[in-house]
């Protein structure tokens, strides 16, 4: 049973993880690979709305996606986009990245190889990963302007889509931990964390929502 306080703390983290950027036309959209095909659906929606002329999907596989996406996250995203009517000429695939930094670094290389001039990027992630993705992208590609995007949904809708409230809270806690420790390791830019968000995070850790925390000596992102 998840307490009222834990839900309130979870909502604070959920709201903080979302950047609240106003969407606008950009040079390209980059969809970050994960288990969530909603990233591809959102990329297609932004393409249809004329906000971007080109989509890049990036991601290999991970232990959590290998069974569902055996051909790789980016490849499955591309297949989804084509099913939804996006022409193949408007989709590039980067199938090797295994973490967020590589998503950005390798996507940049793919775009350079394709001769695409990039000044701005619509960066599409899972809803609770917006801030982490943005902070990493700004570190990896500082000369480009990033606009964060994700599938518009409430915390309750996201919990329903995952089907496991405790896992969702664990993921939100893990994402915040990385925002706290990774800037010091040079993995992402530093962002201010409001006191109420930090207090909510600490309470959730004490309540045992810790399965997605990493040991402080672990470096993978």
Residue pairs with C-beta under 8 A, 6 or more apart in sequence:
2 165
2 166
2 169
3 207
5 203
6 169
6 203
6 204
6 207
6 209
8 200
9 200
9 201
9 203
9 204
10 155
10 168
10 169
10 172
10 200
10 204
11 155
12 196
12 197
12 200
13 128
13 172
13 173
13 175
13 176
13 197
13 200
13 201
13 204
14 127
14 128
14 155
14 158
14 172
16 131
16 176
16 193
16 194
16 197
17 127
17 128
17 129
17 130
17 131
17 132
17 172
17 175
17 176
18 127
18 128
18 130
18 131
18 148
18 150
19 130
19 131
19 134
19 148
21 147
21 148
21 149
22 147
23 46
23 51
23 122
23 147
23 149
24 51
24 147
25 50
25 51
25 52
26 51
26 52
26 120
26 121
26 122
26 145
26 147
27 52
27 53
27 54
27 116
27 117
27 118
27 119
27 120
27 121
28 52
28 53
28 54
28 55
28 56
28 111
28 116
28 118
28 121
28 122
29 43
29 46
29 47
29 51
29 52
29 54
29 55
29 56
29 121
29 122
29 123
29 124
29 149
30 56
30 57
30 58
30 103
30 104
30 107
30 121
30 122
30 123
30 124
31 39
31 40
31 42
31 43
31 55
31 56
31 57
31 58
31 77
31 124
32 39
32 58
32 59
32 100
32 103
32 123
32 124
32 125
32 126
32 129
32 133
33 39
33 57
33 58
33 59
33 60
33 65
33 72
33 73
33 74
33 77
33 97
33 103
34 59
34 65
34 73
34 125
34 126
34 129
35 64
35 65
35 68
35 69
35 73
36 126
36 151
37 76
37 77
37 80
38 126
38 150
38 151
38 161
39 77
39 124
39 125
39 126
39 150
39 151
40 57
40 76
40 77
40 78
40 80
40 81
41 80
41 84
41 151
42 124
42 149
42 150
42 151
43 55
43 57
43 77
43 81
43 124
44 55
44 80
44 81
44 84
44 85
44 86
46 52
46 122
46 124
46 149
47 53
47 55
47 81
47 86
47 90
51 122
52 122
53 90
54 90
54 91
54 92
54 116
55 81
55 86
55 90
55 91
55 92
56 91
56 92
56 93
56 94
56 107
56 110
56 111
57 73
57 74
57 75
57 77
57 78
57 81
57 91
57 92
57 93
57 94
58 73
58 74
58 93
58 94
58 95
58 97
58 103
58 106
58 107
58 110
59 65
59 72
59 73
59 74
59 77
59 94
59 95
59 97
59 98
59 103
60 72
60 73
60 74
60 95
60 96
60 97
60 98
61 69
61 70
61 72
61 73
62 73
62 98
65 73
69 75
69 76
71 79
72 95
74 93
74 94
74 95
74 97
75 93
75 95
77 93
78 91
78 93
81 91
82 88
82 91
92 110
92 111
92 114
93 110
94 103
94 106
94 107
94 109
94 110
96 102
96 106
97 103
97 105
97 106
97 107
99 220
99 221
100 132
100 133
100 136
100 137
100 221
101 136
101 139
101 140
101 187
101 221
103 133
103 136
104 136
104 137
104 140
104 141
105 140
105 141
108 118
108 140
108 141
111 118
118 144
119 144
119 145
120 144
120 145
120 146
120 147
121 137
121 141
121 144
121 145
121 146
121 147
122 147
122 149
123 133
123 134
123 137
123 146
123 147
123 148
123 149
124 149
124 150
125 132
125 133
125 148
125 149
125 150
126 150
126 151
127 150
127 151
127 153
127 158
128 158
128 168
128 171
128 172
128 175
129 150
129 175
130 148
130 149
130 150
131 148
131 175
131 179
131 191
132 175
132 178
132 179
132 188
133 148
134 146
134 148
135 179
135 182
135 183
135 188
135 189
135 190
135 191
136 182
136 187
136 188
136 221
137 144
137 146
138 146
138 188
138 189
139 186
139 187
139 188
139 189
153 161
155 168
158 168
159 165
159 168
162 168
166 209
167 211
169 204
169 209
170 209
170 210
170 211
170 212
171 212
172 204
173 201
173 204
173 205
173 209
173 210
173 212
173 213
174 211
174 212
174 213
174 214
175 212
176 193
176 197
176 201
177 201
177 212
177 213
177 214
178 187
178 188
178 214
178 221
179 188
179 191
179 193
180 193
181 216
182 188
182 221
183 189
183 190
183 191
185 219
187 221
188 221
193 201
205 213
214 220
